[in-house]
């Protein structure tokens, strides 16, 4: 039987980062994932992009992932938020001495970077494609048998399997969840006018329309939220007709546009686990919580889980404590509960607020945006949230190892 300090189920963006972070601190880890490792990095596998907040980038730098990503992302130096194309927008501009608020990366580039960093990790073993056939958790430890026949044991099991985590459900951890009556449509466009490293979030009653800057400067990703009842018709539009509809939402400020990647769509939902720990078990990422992409914080929220769990485990193990000790997991639970719940509630509230039709709700929203724009401390608070720099930050998010 192979012995590890921590076993991580799920080798996606969050799970693999967790393994790399722990390995960088001398914690022996196994990551188990059933997916074909080559399929996830194939061109065209996933047209999605992710915003990596500046605090999250600090962590990626501290654990050595940054050098595999440098030059591949587009800095976000400005965020423009508006109610439709009406006046009264909220305009966040990053001060020159503070650097970009975040960086947009294609998910494929992040996966390749994580793969390369994982190969260099001294204390990380990856079982892929492989899956756990039998898992036992008790006060003595974690034991499992994989489909490959390998037998593993550890002090702690981390579930990073995504929103439909079977490990979470098997543990009986209750989850509050609901589906939004919306679908997210994703693609990328080329445009005549450079985006100037600006991310646009334009709210419409049917759902937000986001333009996210990519490299080079005349390309942007689109995340377009549409009512679920309209989604089949929208996806069935010809490319020319779809671009015409997109141009109406953009208002023409990027000039002529053309599509450069296939269109895809996915349902939108919310879920939040009542508890993120159990006997020798910790949840991270979408296994613990899933939010609307309205503010681009989903992946960052999961990577903040990674930073907090890494610090809790490393500090405990240096004191001679067991990684799966109930008191150690309780600290992780307390640390993450306030942040995840506050972001989830705020995001859900924004979705519902901007989905209200009519002139009066629109006027109230524009008033709120213009008020934040004028009040510097309040605006700075929102910018700190965008950077991921609010609350009690783990050391990794400050760019320091534990």
N, C-alpha and C positions, 0 to 999 in steps of 0.2 A: 504493500500500500504506500502510495506517495503522500508525503506529509507537507502541507503548506500552512502558513499563518492564516491566509485568507483565500477563499475560493469565490470567484465572481462569475455568476451566471449571466451571460449576455456580453457580447463583444462589440457593441455598437459604439457610437461616439462617446457616450458617458461611461459605459463599462470598461472600455479599453483605456480611457483616460484615467479611470480609477486604478487600474492595474499598474499603469506607468507611474502614477504619482506615488503609490505605495512602494513599488520597486525602487524608486529613486531614494527612498528613505530606508532601504534595507529590509523591507517587509517582503517575505516570499509569497507570491501570489500565483494562482492559476486562473485563467480566463477560459470559459467554455462557451462556445457559440456554434449553433447548428448550421449557419449560413455558409455558402461557398465563399471563401475569402476573395476569390477573383471576381465573382459576380458583382460584389458591392463597389468595386473600383473600376468597373468597365465603363467606358464612355457611354453616356446616355442612360445609365442605370437610374439616376435620380437627378432631376433637374433643379432640385431645391438648393437654396443658399441659406447660410446662417450668419447672423450678426454676432461677432465675438466682442463682447464689451471690453473696455480697456482693463478692468480689474481681472477679467477672465484671461486676457492676454498675459497679464502679469504671471498668472499661474502656469500657463503654457510655457512661458519663458523660464520659470524657475525649475520646471521638470524636464526641460530639454526638447520640447516639441516645437518650439518657435522656429528653430533653424530649418525645420522641414517645411515650414509654411511661408517663410519670408519671401516677399516679392510676388506672392500669388493672390493676395487679397487687395481690396480697395478700401482705403481709410474713409471713415465717416466723419467728416469735419463739420457737417451741418445737418440738422434734422428739421424739416418743415412739416408742420401739422396744421391742417385746415379743415373746415367744415365745407365740403364741396369746394368750389372755386371762388367762394365768397370772400370778402375782405375780413380782416381780424384774425389772421393766422398767427400761430405760435412758431417762432423762428429761433431755434437753438444753434448757436455758432460756437464751436470750440475755441477757447483762447489759444493763441499761438504757443504760449509757454506750457500749456497742459497737454498738448498732443491731441490726437483724434479721440472721439468718444467711443469708437469701436472700429472694427474692420469687417467687411463683408467677404466671406469665403464661399466658394462652391463646396457643398458637402462632400463631393468626390475628392477634392483636394485635402479636406480635413481627414478623410478616411485613409488616403495614401500617406499622409504625414504621420498619423497614428500607427499605421502598419510599420512604417520605417522606424519610428521611435520604439515601438514594441520589440522589434528585432534586436535593438541595441540594449534593451533593458536587462540588467544582469540577474534580477530576481523574479522574472516573469516567465511563466510557461503557458503557452496557448494551445488549447485543444480545439481544433477547428478544421473541418466540420466535425462536430461531436455533440453529444447531448447527454444530460443526466437521465438515466433510466430509473434509478432509485436513490432517494435522498433521505437520510436520517439526521434529525437534529434533536439533541437533548442537552442536559446540563453538562455532560462530559465533552461534547464537541459535535462536529459535523462529519458525516461519512457519506460517500456516494459512489455509485458505480456508473460508469459511462457506457454508451453504446459500443465504444471501441473495446470495451473490456477493462479499461483502466479503473483502478480503485484509488480514490483520493480521500484524504481526511484533512481537517482544518479546525481552527478555533472559531472561525466566523464565516458565515455565508453572506455574500452581498448579492441582492437581486437587482439586476440592471437590464431586465428583459423587455422593457417597454410597457406601454399602457395596459396591455393584456397579460401582465405578468402571472404565469401559473404558480410561481413560488409564493407570491403575495396572496393569491386566492386560496392556495392550499393551507396557508398559515391562518386563514380565517380573519385576515385584517379587513375590516369594513371600509368600503370606498363610497364616497358621495360622488355621483356622476350624473351628467345630463348631456344631451346632444344639442348643439345649436342648429337652428333651421337654415344652416348655411353650408356651402361647399367652398373650399379654397381652390382656385385655379392658379396654376403656376406655369410660367414660361420665362423666356428672356427675349429682350428686344434690342435692336440697334437703333440709335436715334441721331438725328442730324446735329442737334445742339448738345455739347458736352454737359454731363451732369454736375461737374464741379464738385465731386465727392459729396453730393447731397442725397440724403434719403428723404423721400416724400411719403407722408401718410395722409391721404386725402379721404375724408369720411363722407360716405353717402348713406342715405337711409337703408339701402339694400345691403350695405356692408362696406368695410374699408377697402381702399385701393392703394396698395403700397408699391412704390418704385424704389428699388434698392440698388445703389451704385455698384458696378462691377468694373473689372479691368478688361480692356482699356476704357478710357473715359467716355466713349460714345456707346456704352452698353449698360443696360440695367436689367435686373430681374424684376418680374411682376408677381406679386401675390395679391390676387383679386378675389375678394370674398363676395359671393353672389348667393341669393336665396336658393335653397335646395331645389325648389320647384322650377326655377329657371335654368338650373345648371345643365341638364341634358340638351336643351335648345342652344345654350351658349357654346357648349363644347362641340355641337354639331355644325356650328357656323363655318363657312369657308374661312380660310386664313385672311382673305381680304376683308370680309365682313367683320370678323373678330377684331382685326386691327382698327377698323373704323369705330367700333364700339369702345375699344380701349382709348382711342384718340379723344373721344368725347369726354372720358373721365380725366384724361391728362390736360385737356384744354389747349393742346397744340404748343405748349411752352418748350417742348423738346424738339420741335420741328417734325419733319417726316420720320415715320417709324417703320421698321420691318422686323419680322419674327426671325430669331436665330436658333430657337430650340423647340422641340415638340411641346405641345400643351399637355398637362396632366392635371389631375384633380384629386382631392381627398376630403373626406367628411371632417367637420370640426366639432370638437366636444370638449368637455371639462371633466376632470376627475381629481379627487383629492383623498388620499388615504387618511383615515382617522388616526392611525398610528403608523410610524415608519420603522418600528423595530419590533422584534419578537425574540424568543429564545434563540440566541446565537444567530440572529438574522437582522440585517439592515437593508432598507430600500434606498435606492438612489435614482435620480432622473425620473423618467416617465412611469416607472413602476410605482413611484411615490406620488406623483402629481402631473397633471397635464393641463395646459391652459390654451386659450385662444392665441393665435399668432399675432394679434393686434399690435403688440408692443415689441415683438421680436425677442422676448425674454425666455422662451421655453428652454432652449439649450443652455443658456447662461444659468438658469435656475438649477438645472441638473448638475452643471459643473460646479456650482457653489456647494451642492451636496458633497461632491467629490472633495473639495477643499476642506470642508468642515470634518468629514469622516476621516480623512487622512490625518488631520491634526489630532483629532481625538484618539485615534488608534496609536499613532506614533508616540504621543506623549504618554499614554497609558503603558505601552509596552516598554518604554524606557524606565518606567517605575517598577517594572516587573509584573505588571498586571496582565491578565489574559485578554486577548483581543476581543473575545466574545463575552467578557464579563458584563453582567446586567447593568452595573453602575456606569461602565464605559459607554454602553449603548444608550443609557438614559441621558447622558450628557449630549450625545449626538441628537437625540430626539428633541431635547429642549432647545438646542442651538438652532435647529432648522425649522422648528414648528412656526415661529412667529414670521420669519421671512417668507416661507413658502405660502402661508395662509394670506398674508397681507398682499403679496403680489397676485395671488389667485383671485382674491376678492376685488382688488383694484382693476385687474384686467377684465373680469366679468362685468364689473360696473361700467367700464368704458364701452364694452360691446353693447350693452343694453341702452346706455345713454345716447350713443350715436346712431342707434337703430330706430330711434323715435322719429316718425315722419312729421311734417308740418312746419309752418313758418315760425311758430312760437318756440318749439324746442330748438330749432336751428338758430334763432336769435339768442337764446339762452346759452347755447354752446359757444357761439362766436363771442359773446360777452365774456364767458369764462376763459376762453383762449387768449383774448386780448388783455384780460386782467392779469393772467399769469405772465404774459409778455412784458407787462409794465412793472411788475413787482419783482425786483431783482432777487431777493432772498428766496422767494417761492420758485422762481425760474431756476435758480441754482440748485434747489432741492431736486427738481425734476431732472436736471442734467446729471446730478450725482446718481440718481436712480438709473438713468440710461447708461452710465459708466459702470454700474454695479458696485458703487463705492459707498453705499449707505449701510447703516447698521454695524454690528460687531463683526468685522471681517476676519476670516482665518488668515494666517500668515501667508499662505500661498497666494491669496488674492492681493497681497501687498508686494508680491514678487520675491518673497523670502521663503526658504525652505524651513521646515519645522525644526 
